[in-house]
């Protein structure tokens, strides 16, 4: 069952509340000044093919509050950022695109499936909303460089059931940092490959 978690944005500091009640008084930091660097991790490049990734959405190591579970990740929809939690109170921050108006998803889920170059089929709701765009794909589309899910997909499950929500790659890198998806969370292909390689099956995902 989806659980909603209160998002608290600090006007000056740009912070959110922690997902656990025990951590509610210690915010997760969203901004870093000066920028944090690390010699022990290799991050994705700052270009996606011929597309220059805006600085705000380049992969970065950032400090986070103590107590967050390494291997989990947190999506802050209002900031278009995803935080993969590392040991020692750090995280990798990536850019994401989120659901368009009325299609945003919030809650917690477990990653119970991961797929390389996933196939794609629009949901019945997507076909109903926009048959001109999606009816042709009713029988699905095989994975590959032109597939809307991009290079990798991580699948959200609740109580053992697929929610139809994914974190996945994209063929539209300029959409990162916008509210433009049908409810899932898009990443640059290089970023989602990096995340895919780090997230163990069974990890928790939290969306605010």
N, C-alpha and C positions, 0 to 999 in steps of 0.2 A: 504494500500500500504506500502511495506517495506520501512523503512527509514534507511539509513546507517548513523552511527554516528562515528566520527573520534576517533580512539583509540590512546591515547598518553601515552606511557610508559616512566616514569622517569628512567633514567639509574641508578641513585644512590638510589632514594627513592622508586622506584616501585610504580608508581601512574598512574591513568587514569583520563581523563577529565570527567567532569560531563555531564549528558545527556542533561541538559537544558543550553541554551546559557547564561542565566543570571548567571549560576554557573561555566561558562567555566574557569574562572581564579582561582577557588578554587578546587583543585584536591581531588578525592576520594582516601583515603589512603588504600593501599593494604597490607601493612606490619605493624606489631606492635612490638616494642621493648621497655620495656619488655612486655611480653604477658599480655593481659588484662584479668582480671577475673571478675566474677559477682556473687553476692549472690542472685540476684532476678530472675534468669532464670535457668531452668534445661535444659542442653544440652544432645544430644544423647551420648551414650558411645563411647569409643575409640576402641572398637572391634565390628566386624560384624560377628556374629556367632563365628567361630574359626579363623577368619581372623583379624589380628592386623592392624588397620588403620594407615598408615604412618602419622607421626606427621603433615606434611604439609597439609594433607587433613582432619584432625580432626576438628570437629565443634568448633569454637572459637568466642568469642565476640570481635569485633574490632571497633575502632572509625572511623567515616566517617565524611565527610564535612557537614556543616550545609545546610539545604534546601532540602535534599532528602526526598521523600515522604514515610513516614512509611507505611508498608504493601506492597510496591513494592519490586521487586528484580532485581538485575543486575548481568549478567553473563559475566565475563572477560575471554574470550576463551583462550587468550595467557597464562593465569595463571592457568587455570583449576579450577577457583573458582566461586562460586555463593554467592552473598551478599543479605541477606534479611534485609531490612531496618527497624530498630526499632526507637522508639522515642528517643529523647535526643542525636541525632547524633551518634548513634551506629548501628551496624549491626551484624548479625550472619553470619559468613563466613563458607561455606561448600565446599568440593571438588566435582568436576564433571568430567565426560568424555564428550568429544565433538565429532562432526562429523569428520570422517576420511577425508583424503585429497580430496578436491573437493566437499565435502558434508557439509561444514560448513555453518551455517545459522547465519545471523546478522540482527538486526533490532529491532523493538518494536512490542509488541502484548499485548492483554488483556487476562487474565485468565477467560474464560467463562464456563469452565467445569472442574470438579474435580471428580476423580473416585477412589474408593478403590478396590484393586485387579483387575485392568482393564483387559479386554480381549484384544487380539492383532491380527491384520492381517497385514502382510507385504504389503507395497504399491506395485502397479503394477511396478514401477520403480525398486524396490528392487528385485522383482521376475525376471524381465528382466535382471538385472545385474548379478544375481546369482541364477539361477533356481535350481541348485542342493541343495542349502541351504534352499530356501524359497518356492518352488512350492508346497511342501507338506502342507504348511499352507495357501494356497490360500483361503480356506473357513474359516480361522480364528482359534484361539486357545483360549480356555476359560481362565479366570484369575485364578491365583493360584501361589504357591511357585516356580513352574518351568517356569512360563510365563516370557518372556524377559522383560516385562514392570515392573516386580517386584510388590511391595506392593501398590504403589500409582502412579497416573499420574495426571499432571496438563496440560491442553490443551491450546495451543496458538491460539487465534483468531485475525483476522484483518478484520475490516469492517463487523463484524458479521459472517465471514466465517472461518471454521477450516483450519489452515495452514498445518496440518499434523505434526507439530512440537510439541513435548511434553517435559516436565521435568518428568522423571519417575525413578523408582527403577531399580535394575539390579540383575541378578543371577551370575554376574561376578564381584565381588567386586575388584579384582585386576586390572580391566580396568579403575577405577577412576584415573584421572590424565593423561589420554592418549587421543589421537585422534583416536577413534576406532568405533564410532557409525555410524549409517546410516543417521545422521543429527540431531537426537534428543539429549537431554542432560540427561545423566545417573547420578544417585546418589546412595550412599549406601541406602539400604532399610530403615534403622533406621533414616537416615538423611531425606529421602524424606517423611517419615511419619511425622517427626517433622516439615518440611516445609509445608506440606499439612495442618497440623493443625493450622498453623499460617497465611497462605495466604487467605485473603477473596476473594470470587468471585468478579470479576470486577477489580482486581488489575492489575497493569501494570508490564510487564516484558521487560527488555532491554538487548540486547545481543550485545557485542562489538567484 
